[in-house]
Amino acid sequence: MAEIELNDITKRYPDGFEAVKHMDLGIKDGEFMILVGPSGCGKSTALRMIAGLEDITEGDLKIGGEVVNERAPKDRDIAMVFQNYALYPHMTVRENMGFALKLAGVDRAEIDRKVSEAARVLDLEQHLDRKPANLSGGQRQRVAMGRAIVRDPKAFLMDEPLSNLDAKLRVQMRAEVSRLQHQLGTTTVYVTHDQVEAMTLGDRVAVMRAGILQQVDTPKSLYEHPVNLFVAGFIGSPAMNFFQASVDGDRVRFPLGEFSLPAQKRGSASGDVLLGVRPEDFEDASLIGDKPGHTFDTKITLVESLGSDLFAYFEYRGEHVETQELAELAADAGAADLPSTGDGNQAIARLEPASDIQADATARLWMDVSKVHLFDPRTGESLTERAAATA
Amino acid sequence: MTRRYFGWGSANFVVFVAAMFPVFWILMLSLKDPTTLGDGRLWPAKFSWENYKGIFQQSVFTDALRNSIFIALIATFIAVILASAAAYAIARLDFPGKTAILTAALAIAMFPPISIVGPLYNMWRNLGLFDTWLGLIIPYMTFTLPLAIYTLSAFFREIPWDLEQAAAVDGATPFQAFTKVIAPLAAPGVFTTAILVFIFAWNDFVFAVSLTSTPHAQTVPAAISQFPGASQFQQPTGSIAAASMVVTVPIVIMVLLFQRRIVAGLTAGAVKG
């Protein structure tokens, strides 16, 4: 158990490429910290630097208050779960889990006790004498976890540990990982590109982009108060809708009409901005009554009913929002390969299932103007969060 | 379908006969009674173990057999150890001159052994290595190392690097990671390489006949060529045939047992498994 501290850490490869740039991050003792971002954002490199598998070019890494930059992985007392599990194929589950203890010279009885204990916790008792090749994906994943927990290390490092599992198992294991971490109370750094995992597992989430740490916060405040366009677009599923808009005083004009900005959102914003609205901040106007907000009529192109939710896709006329951040996010999600729909732009609203909205019909939607986000179109910085911060 | 099957079958048969007939001939020759050796018949009129008994009574053969076994084993052992280290470095590290090393190794493998036998003969005599085990072990190692490095680096490349990193995080030193994780996984590759090296050393004639002169270091192929007849008027045909069988059979059995592995070793890494 220990806190982990990254002070101005940079990773530069011999060819000059900087995978991680001046990263500052403090992870508290017992905290579950998630590093999240699209592929190639440097999150895995950051984790591997903490593990000691990559050299640190600049900056200090402290584990438990000691600088460990120059220490070999084996002297850092950390355990790591690899994406492909990296189980030793020639060893049984028991030997895999006891390997670290054996290397540490722990006596046999103690190894047996710890391995059995971990096997009990992970429900692996009947598989202890099997080889990894004879295990299912979920079982292998649990062995990889087991190998980490028998060590009782200062910290767990997990590199996309659930990404090789099928969807259903992933949800199960996600809950399992969360339960284990709370039970053991061990400092954990968890790398994922899946923002759902990030939101559900983490005490705090660190969002990275192109080697630069964007924002570190609790899942809830990341969601509600993204500091820039990238974080806003990355966190949340379906993603936030973005519109070209212009601000004049407290009036905001955007392709779906015009509304006045509530007092707490007013700041330095003026001129051209990007307006961000989360899908759930739209609602079927007929279900709202006279709550203050902005209402508009639009043509619904598609309705997806999931029972608990109802997603309505609607088109609007106006300039397509294109920024580098959003293009990156779209590329990461694979959406860049999809053909664009029609000549208009598409937005998504998440409505109450009680709504009787129909596809191919015009509907009246309501928008919660107290929850909108405004971003600087050039820098991508949030204008509303800055307003809230200075207010 | 049947025609094609038949076609392939007969082609296989022809190749098999062409390859195996000389071996069969030697086998039959070795089983003939020494008095009927020159009777011009393929099938012995009278089967006898006389030739085998004869060679095992001659110290020239038993000494040579001992030399063959130990020289081949020692050369194999050292070559595999050195090749493992080299192949591991080549598979894992990115260092300048890596390609140069592989090319140089390949060039050595292409070198015709006969061309260096003369210089080696002179050098070995000056260095006192002539007619010693070491004098043969060194060239065997040199000529088998390239193949061994190639085969082993292909095997090492297929072992996921993550396993080593997992071992490092688990508290292993690089040496422990190699001996406890990588080496056991590479064992099939190491074994295959060992067989290939052993066969080369076991079968070699050129070095053996040129760099040795006495039973002190002569290996079986060299010794066979210098078998004396029972009298100066008699060719030692039966003894040669018997000795050839004695050194061939173990290799044939070994290859039949491990042929899958040997082929896997030669083509390892050629295509993605």
Interface residues (C-beta under 8 A of the other chain):
Chain A: A51 G52 L53 A72 P73 K74 I78 A79 M80 F82 N84 A86 L87 Y88 P89 H90 F99 A100 L103 A104 R147 R151 L157
Chain B: P160 D162 L163 Q165 A166 A167 A168 V169 D170 G171 A172 T173 Q176 K180 V181 P184 L185
